[in-house]
Amino acid sequence: MTSTQPYYQTDFPPLEFERRREQIFQQIGSGKAVLAGGAASGAFDVFRQTNEFYYLCGVEVPQAYLLLHGKMRWTTLYLPRRDPKVERSEGAYLHSSDAERVAQLTGVDDVKPLEALAEDLREATDLFIPHAPGEGRQACRDTLIHAQQQREADPWDGRPSAELWFQEKLSATCPQAEIHDLSPILDRMRLIKSAREVELMRRAGRLTAKAIVEAMRITRPGLFEFELAAVADYLYLRSGARGSGYRAIAASGANIWNAHYYRNDSLLQDGDLVLLDYAPDVNCYTSDIGRMWPVNGTYSAVQRELYGFVVEYQKVLLKVIRPTLTVTELVQEAAELIRPVWTEWSWSKPEYRDAAKKMIESDVAFTHPVGMAVHDVGAYKQAPLQPGLIFALDPQLWVPDEELYIRVEDTVVVTPDGVESLTKDAPLELAAVEQLVQHGA
């Protein structure tokens, strides 16, 4: 945000949103696509728009709607009317009463008040709306679906999702219209990032890595796990991020076994490993990372054995990833390169050797896309990789009998000739990590 435009984003020009909307037009034919933005939370918080709505217009105002008229190639944005009391209290924001200014900023063709949407939809015969839940602050589709399942299972709740509620309202307004799911179209679009999106995520990756480095520097026995996350929080906010992209995983010792541990209230113990997985929200885009280091500054023999091998495998993966190949092909190529290392590695237990073998023979390292949500939308494993694809590269080693979970994670973007790690500033080499923890440099 800038002082001249305090109420609208400056990361994307109107032309980028217009190009995205044009892709929607090409796929809905003469139909109409309509999206509901995020609702006001009622809290003293900073509003965070839902990802799909932001992706198509960049507007960060609650209770907004967007209509894409496929036949006319026309986009209308529906906003609440100006509220002088709110504006005086909270400052300028986009509203329907300043339609010309809003259209100039967003690149939409028309701006109307909320009540105009019903009339503009009345004759629709084919309506495209997202059926998947809209991701907001620290939310991913998988977490939102789980939350909805919890509500539905609660005999004292059972409220429908916002998406189903909106669909029912649309059906009542235009009962003749057939409702189609817009989510698969948007998922495919969001999977491949534009140059501007990549640059935002490059910034997010640098901040993420810097937070890891700062957490390593302050680590010592007797600190609480949450103190590592607090260092990251300070750095993110001081650097202009909007907070965190997801809740911090700052797990030490036995807590690491819980892959999405979140309590972060244990003391760091001499001899334990600590895992930090935490990234900022940089203007609606985030990152993902995982690093493990010794609380006392020196990896034990077993820690070096297991984590060291996972790091070596990560380095191999970063060498082989490139476009035009599928995940299956890349896994096979990486396995061939790492197999001599695995064969010659000094394994202290057969269980550790077997766990490492299972890791390198699977596609476990190729996890979820990353973007506006940390578990971003879209699927990429079945087709050849494309430039602009961003995902979490996350090799993971499990030894269930000992409840050992070892991993290292980077957010990477596929480039025209290879891959770039967006979180590469967080050290991988064990000696560099030990130096940071022991000496802060």
C-alpha positions in Angstrom: 0.0 0.0 0.0 1.1 3.6 -0.6 0.0 6.9 0.7 -1.5 7.9 -2.7 -3.6 4.7 -2.9 -4.1 3.5 0.6 -7.1 1.4 -0.3 -5.9 -0.7 -3.2 -3.0 -3.1 -3.9 -0.1 -2.0 -6.1 1.5 -5.4 -6.8 -0.5 -6.1 -10.0 -1.6 -3.6 -12.7 -5.2 -3.7 -14.0 -3.9 -5.5 -17.2 -2.9 -8.6 -15.2 -6.3 -9.0 -13.7 -7.9 -8.3 -17.1 -5.8 -11.2 -18.6 -6.9 -13.5 -15.8 -10.6 -12.6 -16.4 -10.2 -13.1 -20.1 -9.1 -16.7 -19.4 -12.4 -17.1 -17.5 -14.4 -15.7 -20.4 -12.7 -18.2 -22.8 -14.0 -21.1 -20.7 -17.5 -20.1 -19.7 -18.8 -19.3 -23.2 -21.9 -17.2 -23.0 -22.4 -18.0 -19.3 -21.8 -15.7 -16.3 -19.4 -16.2 -13.5 -20.1 -14.7 -10.1 -17.8 -14.6 -7.1 -18.5 -13.5 -3.5 -15.7 -11.9 -1.7 -14.9 -12.4 2.0 -17.3 -11.3 4.7 -16.6 -8.8 7.4 -15.3 -10.7 10.5 -16.7 -8.4 13.1 -13.3 -8.3 14.8 -10.8 -5.5 15.2 -8.6 -7.1 12.5 -7.3 -6.1 9.1 -9.5 -7.6 6.5 -8.0 -10.4 4.4 -9.7 -11.0 1.1 -10.4 -14.5 -0.1 -7.8 -15.7 -2.6 -10.0 -16.4 -5.6 -11.7 -13.0 -5.4 -8.4 -11.2 -4.9 -6.9 -13.2 -7.8 -9.4 -11.7 -10.3 -9.6 -8.1 -9.2 -7.3 -7.3 -6.3 -10.1 -5.7 -4.3 -9.8 -5.9 -0.5 -13.2 -4.8 0.7 -15.6 -7.1 2.7 -19.0 -7.9 1.2 -17.9 -7.4 -2.4 -19.1 -9.4 -5.5 -17.7 -9.8 -9.0 -19.7 -10.7 -12.1 -18.0 -11.8 -15.3 -20.5 -11.7 -18.3 -19.1 -14.2 -20.8 -21.2 -13.2 -23.8 -20.4 -9.5 -23.5 -16.8 -10.0 -22.1 -17.9 -7.5 -19.4 -16.9 -7.4 -15.7 -18.9 -5.7 -13.0 -17.7 -5.1 -9.5 -20.4 -4.7 -6.7 -19.4 -2.9 -3.6 -21.1 -1.5 -0.5 -22.1 2.1 -0.6 -19.9 4.7 1.1 -20.3 4.9 4.9 -19.0 8.3 6.0 -18.8 7.2 9.7 -16.6 4.2 8.8 -14.5 6.3 6.4 -13.9 9.0 9.0 -13.0 6.3 11.6 -10.8 3.9 9.5 -9.8 5.9 6.5 -10.4 5.7 2.7 -11.7 2.4 1.2 -13.2 1.4 -2.1 -17.0 1.9 -2.4 -19.6 2.0 -5.1 -20.1 5.7 -4.7 -16.7 6.4 -6.4 -17.3 4.1 -9.4 -15.0 5.9 -11.9 -12.0 5.8 -9.5 -12.7 2.2 -8.7 -12.9 1.2 -12.3 -9.6 3.0 -13.1 -7.8 1.2 -10.3 -9.2 -2.3 -10.9 -9.7 -2.4 -14.7 -13.3 -3.6 -14.3 -15.9 -2.3 -16.8 -18.5 -1.2 -14.3 -19.0 -0.6 -10.6 -22.4 -0.8 -8.9 -23.9 -1.1 -5.4 -24.7 -4.5 -4.0 -28.4 -4.3 -4.6 -27.8 -4.2 -8.4 -26.4 -7.7 -8.6 -29.8 -9.4 -8.4 -31.2 -7.6 -11.5 -28.0 -8.3 -13.4 -28.3 -12.0 -12.7 -32.0 -12.4 -13.2 -31.9 -13.6 -16.9 -28.9 -15.9 -16.4 -29.2 -19.4 -17.7 -25.6 -20.7 -16.9 -23.9 -19.5 -13.8 -20.4 -20.5 -12.8 -19.5 -20.1 -9.1 -16.7 -21.5 -7.0 -17.9 -24.6 -5.1 -14.7 -24.9 -3.1 -14.4 -22.8 0.1 -12.7 -19.4 -0.3 -9.4 -19.3 1.5 -8.8 -16.3 3.8 -6.2 -15.5 6.4 -4.0 -18.5 7.3 -6.6 -20.8 5.6 -6.2 -23.5 3.0 -8.8 -25.5 1.2 -8.0 -28.6 3.1 -8.3 -26.9 6.5 -11.6 -25.2 5.5 -13.1 -28.5 4.3 -12.1 -30.1 7.6 -13.7 -27.2 9.6 -16.9 -27.5 7.6 -17.0 -31.3 8.3 -16.7 -30.5 12.0 -19.6 -28.1 11.9 -21.7 -30.6 10.0 -20.9 -33.3 12.5 -21.9 -31.0 15.4 -25.6 -31.7 16.3 -25.9 -28.2 17.7 -24.4 -26.5 14.6 -24.7 -28.0 11.1 -24.6 -24.6 9.4 -24.1 -24.8 5.6 -20.9 -23.4 4.2 -20.8 -19.9 2.8 -20.4 -21.3 -0.7 -23.6 -23.4 -0.3 -25.5 -20.5 1.2 -24.5 -18.3 -1.7 -25.5 -21.0 -4.2 -28.9 -21.3 -2.6 -29.4 -17.5 -2.7 -28.5 -17.5 -6.4 -30.9 -20.4 -7.2 -33.7 -18.5 -5.5 -32.8 -15.3 -7.5 -32.6 -17.0 -10.9 -34.2 -20.5 -10.6 -33.9 -21.1 -14.4 -30.1 -21.0 -14.2 -27.9 -24.1 -14.2 -25.1 -23.8 -11.7 -21.6 -24.9 -12.7 -18.4 -25.2 -10.6 -15.9 -22.5 -11.4 -13.3 -23.9 -8.9 -11.5 -26.3 -11.4 -11.0 -23.5 -13.9 -9.5 -21.2 -11.2 -7.4 -24.0 -9.8 -5.7 -24.5 -13.1 -5.1 -20.8 -13.6 -3.6 -20.3 -10.1 -1.3 -23.3 -10.4 1.1 -21.6 -12.8 2.3 -18.2 -11.5 3.0 -15.1 -13.5 6.2 -13.2 -13.3 4.8 -10.8 -10.8 3.5 -13.6 -8.7 6.9 -15.3 -8.7 8.5 -12.0 -7.6 6.1 -11.7 -4.7 6.8 -15.2 -3.7 10.6 -14.6 -4.1 10.2 -11.9 -1.5 8.2 -14.1 0.8 10.8 -16.8 0.4 13.6 -14.5 1.4 11.7 -13.4 4.5 11.0 -17.0 5.4 14.7 -18.0 5.1 15.8 -14.9 7.1 13.4 -15.9 9.9 14.9 -19.3 10.0 18.4 -17.9 10.3 17.3 -15.5 13.1 15.7 -18.4 14.9 18.8 -20.5 14.6 20.9 -17.6 16.0 18.9 -17.3 19.2 18.4 -21.0 19.9 19.7 -22.4 23.2 18.4 -24.8 25.9 15.8 -23.2 28.1 14.0 -21.1 25.5 10.4 -21.8 24.7 9.4 -23.0 21.3 7.2 -20.0 20.8 10.2 -17.7 21.2 11.5 -19.0 17.9 8.2 -18.1 16.2 8.2 -14.7 17.9 11.5 -13.8 16.3 9.9 -14.7 12.9 6.8 -12.6 13.7 8.9 -9.6 14.5 10.9 -9.9 11.3 7.8 -10.5 9.1 5.9 -7.4 10.4 9.0 -5.2 10.4 9.6 -6.2 6.8 6.1 -5.2 5.7 4.4 -8.6 5.6 0.8 -8.8 6.8 1.6 -11.4 9.5 1.9 -15.1 8.9 0.7 -17.3 6.1 -0.1 -20.1 8.5 0.3 -21.0 12.1 3.9 -21.6 13.3 5.2 -25.2 13.7 8.0 -24.7 16.2 8.5 -28.3 17.4 11.3 -29.7 19.5 12.1 -33.2 20.7 9.2 -35.6 20.7 6.8 -32.8 19.4 8.3 -33.1 16.0 6.5 -36.4 15.5 3.2 -34.5 15.2 3.6 -33.1 11.7 1.4 -30.1 12.2 2.2 -29.5 15.9 1.1 -26.0 16.9 1.2 -25.6 20.7 4.8 -24.3 20.7 4.9 -24.2 24.5 7.6 -26.7 25.4 11.1 -25.8 26.6 14.0 -26.5 24.3 16.1 -29.3 25.8 19.8 -29.9 25.4 20.3 -32.8 23.0 17.0 -32.3 21.1 16.4 -31.3 17.6 14.0 -28.4 16.8 12.0 -28.0 13.7 10.7 -24.6 12.5 8.1 -24.4 9.6 6.8 -20.9 9.3 6.3 -18.3 6.6 4.8 -14.8 6.2 1.8 -13.5 4.3 3.3 -11.1 1.8 0.4 -9.3 0.1 -1.8 -12.5 -0.1 1.1 -14.8 -1.1 3.2 -17.0 1.2 6.0 -19.5 1.2 6.8 -22.8 3.0 10.0 -24.1 4.7 11.3 -26.8 7.0 14.7 -26.8 8.8 15.8 -28.9 11.7 18.8 -28.0 14.0 20.3 -29.1 17.3 19.2 -27.1 20.4 22.8 -27.3 21.8 24.4 -26.3 18.5 25.9 -29.7 17.6 24.1 -32.5 15.7 24.4 -35.9 17.5 25.6 -38.9 15.6 22.1 -40.1 14.9 20.8 -36.6 14.1 23.7 -36.2 11.6 23.0 -39.6 10.2 19.3 -39.1 9.5 19.0 -35.3 8.9 22.2 -35.3 7.0 21.0 -37.9 4.5 17.7 -36.1 4.0 19.7 -32.9 3.2 21.8 -34.8 0.7 18.7 -36.0 -1.0 17.3 -32.5 -1.1 20.4 -31.3 -2.8 20.1 -34.0 -5.5 16.4 -33.1 -6.1 17.3 -29.5 -6.6 19.8 -30.5 -9.2 17.4 -32.7 -11.3 14.2 -30.7 -11.3 13.4 -29.1 -14.6 10.4 -28.6 -16.9 9.1 -31.1 -19.5 9.6 -34.0 -17.1 7.0 -35.6 -14.8 7.4 -36.1 -11.1 7.7 -39.9 -11.7 10.6 -39.3 -14.1 12.3 -36.9 -11.7 11.9 -39.3 -8.8 13.6 -42.1 -10.8 16.4 -39.8 -11.9 17.0 -38.6 -8.3 16.9 -42.1 -7.0 19.6 -43.2 -9.4 21.9 -40.3 -8.3 21.3 -40.7 -4.5 21.5 -44.6 -4.5 25.3 -44.7 -4.3 25.2 -42.3 -1.4 22.5 -44.4 0.3 24.6 -47.5 -0.2 27.7 -46.1 1.3 26.1 -44.2 4.1 27.0 -45.3 7.6 23.6 -46.5 8.8 23.5 -47.4 12.5 20.3 -49.4 12.3 18.6 -51.3 9.5 15.3 -49.4 10.3 17.0 -46.1 9.4 18.4 -47.6 6.1 15.0 -48.9 5.2 13.3 -45.6 6.0 15.7 -43.8 3.8 15.2 -46.3 1.0 11.4 -45.8 1.2 11.8 -42.1 1.0 14.0 -42.0 -2.2 11.8 -44.5 -4.0 8.6 -42.6 -3.4 7.4 -39.2 -4.6 6.9 -38.0 -1.0 9.3 -35.0 -1.6 6.9 -33.6 -4.2 4.1 -32.2 -2.0 1.6 -29.5 -2.4 1.7 -26.4 -4.6 2.4 -23.1 -2.8 1.0 -19.7 -3.6 -1.8 -17.6 -2.1 -2.3 -20.5 0.3 0.5 -22.6 1.8 -1.4 -25.7 0.6 -2.3 -24.0 -2.6 -4.8 -25.3 -5.2 -4.2 -27.3 -8.3 -2.6 -30.6 -9.1 0.7 -31.0 -10.9 2.0 -34.6 -10.4 0.5 -36.2 -13.5 1.7 -33.8 -16.2 5.2 -32.6 -17.1 6.3 -29.7 -15.0 5.9 -26.2 -16.4 7.8 -23.0 -15.8 6.0 -20.9 -13.2 4.9 -23.9 -11.1 5.7 -23.3 -7.4 5.6 -26.1 -4.9 7.0 -27.4 -1.6 10.0 -29.7 -2.1 9.8 -31.7 1.2 11.6 -35.0 1.5 10.4 -36.8 4.6 11.8 -39.8 6.5 9.7 -41.7 9.1 10.8 -44.3 11.6 7.4 -45.2 13.2 8.8 -47.5 15.9 10.8 -44.7 17.3 8.4 -41.9 16.4 11.1 -40.2 14.4 10.1 -37.7 11.7 12.9 -36.1 9.8 12.4 -33.6 7.0 13.8 -30.6 5.1 11.6 -28.3 3.0 12.0 -25.6 0.5 9.6 -23.7 -1.7 10.8 -23.9 -5.3 9.7 -22.5 -8.7 10.2 -24.3 -12.0 12.1 -22.1 -14.4 12.6 -22.5 -18.2 15.9 -24.3 -17.7 15.7 -25.8 -14.2 14.5 -24.8 -10.7 15.0 -22.0 -8.3 14.8 -22.4 -4.5 12.9 -19.4 -3.2 14.1 -20.2 0.4 17.7 -21.0 -0.4 19.0 -18.4 2.0 18.2 -20.7 4.9 21.3 -22.9 5.2 21.1 -26.6 4.3 24.6 -27.7 5.1 24.9 -29.1 8.6 28.2 -27.3 9.4 26.7 -23.9 8.4 23.7 -24.6 10.7 25.9 -25.5 13.6 28.0 -22.4 13.1 24.8 -20.2 13.3 23.5 -21.9 16.4 26.8 -21.9 18.2 28.1 -18.5 17.2 25.2 -16.6 15.6 27.1 -16.2 12.3 
